[in-house]
Amino acid sequence: MNPTNDKTALGHRWIADILRRNWDPIGADTRPQEFDAYVTEVEHLIGTRSSPRQLAEYLVQVETTRLGYRDTDPKMLVPVARKLLRLNVASGDDEPAA
């Protein structure tokens, strides 16, 4: 594996770890492929420099449209989004910013 792929895989693991610890409405261990798809989309959103609000709204969208949850307020997920954005996984640095 080349260094770029190593960094990408490491960033993916960091994102997955934060989501498992702070946002896991489906049970990542019971539905790993579905959870991995959410991690990949979050990784993309980080790479496009989304705001914390935009990232939180994506998580709410997953909860409401895909999982059938109701009444999730994006404000509740902004702290999780900020943690994710601090990772700075798209920067190419060897270490996360957080």
Secondary structure, DSSP 8 states (H G I E B T S, - for coil): --HHHHHHHHHHHHHHHHHHHH--SS-TTTSHHHHHHHHHHHHHHHHTT--HHHHHHHHHHIIIIIT------HHHHHHHHHHHHHT-GGG--SS---
